[in-house]
Amino acid sequence: MKTTDRQGDTWEYLVLYKASRKKCEVTRNAFKQGPYDLVLHVNGKSYKCDVKADTSRYTTVEGQKTYSQNGNLCDLPKDVFMICVNPITEEISWHKKRVPTGLETFWE
């Protein structure tokens, strides 16, 4: 039996929910293929976005894992923005190296 990882779907739904609370339209890619997961429609503009969970980098002295943004932007087309989700705090942010102009504080 083929198993599928549902974590990616979980983070996408979290982003969909939180974005919809910010008075914008959100559409989801109908298929799993392609360079983006969803499109945010904000103030008359559309932004293709790929959702990624932050990755565990190391464990602190206190035994707590720390998470940082997924660094792999090189595979994304230039018109796709990465949305990062911290899997512990569920905090959402734009990838710090590619933020849509005018939406710098969108996830705050």
C-alpha positions in Angstrom: 0.0 0.0 0.0 1.3 3.4 -1.0 1.7 5.8 1.9 1.6 9.6 1.5 3.0 12.3 3.7 0.1 14.5 4.8 2.3 17.1 6.7 2.6 19.2 3.6 -1.1 19.3 3.2 -1.5 20.2 6.9 0.8 23.3 6.5 -1.0 24.3 3.3 -4.4 24.2 5.0 -3.0 26.2 8.0 -1.7 28.9 5.5 -5.0 28.9 3.7 -6.9 29.4 6.9 -4.6 32.2 8.3 -4.5 34.0 4.9 -8.3 33.9 4.6 -8.5 35.6 8.0 -6.5 38.5 6.5 -9.3 39.5 4.0 -7.6 38.1 0.9 -8.7 35.5 -1.6 -6.7 32.2 -1.6 -6.9 29.5 -4.3 -5.2 26.1 -4.1 -3.4 24.3 -6.9 -5.7 21.4 -7.9 -2.8 19.0 -8.4 0.3 18.1 -6.4 2.5 18.9 -9.4 4.0 22.2 -10.3 6.2 24.8 -8.6 3.5 26.3 -6.3 0.8 25.2 -3.9 -1.5 28.2 -3.7 -2.2 31.6 -5.0 -2.8 34.6 -2.7 -4.9 37.4 -4.2 -4.2 40.6 -2.2 -5.1 44.2 -3.2 -5.7 43.2 -6.8 -2.5 41.3 -7.3 -1.8 37.6 -7.4 1.1 35.8 -5.8 2.0 32.2 -6.5 3.3 30.6 -3.3 5.0 27.4 -2.3 4.5 26.3 1.4 7.4 24.7 3.2 7.9 23.7 6.8 10.9 25.1 8.6 13.5 22.5 9.2 15.2 21.3 12.4 18.8 22.4 12.3 20.2 21.3 15.7 19.3 20.6 19.3 20.1 23.2 22.0 21.9 22.4 25.3 18.4 22.3 26.9 17.4 19.6 24.5 15.1 21.8 22.5 15.1 21.6 18.7 15.5 24.9 16.9 14.0 25.5 13.5 15.0 27.7 10.6 13.6 28.6 7.2 14.0 26.1 4.4 16.9 27.5 2.4 16.2 26.0 -0.9 14.9 28.8 -3.1 17.0 27.8 -6.1 14.4 25.3 -7.4 11.6 27.9 -7.4 10.8 30.1 -10.4 11.4 33.8 -9.8 7.7 34.6 -9.7 7.0 32.1 -6.8 7.2 33.1 -3.2 8.0 30.6 -0.4 5.8 30.7 2.7 7.5 29.1 5.7 5.7 27.5 8.6 7.3 26.7 12.0 6.1 23.2 12.8 6.2 23.8 16.6 4.8 27.3 16.9 2.8 27.3 13.7 4.2 30.8 13.0 4.0 31.7 9.3 6.4 34.0 7.4 7.7 34.8 4.0 11.1 33.3 3.2 13.5 36.1 4.2 15.2 36.1 0.8 12.1 36.6 -1.3 9.3 38.8 0.1 6.6 40.3 -2.1 6.9 44.1 -2.2 4.2 45.7 0.0 3.4 42.4 1.9 6.4 42.5 4.2 4.2 42.5 7.3 1.4 40.3 5.9 1.9 37.4 8.3 2.3 39.5 11.5 
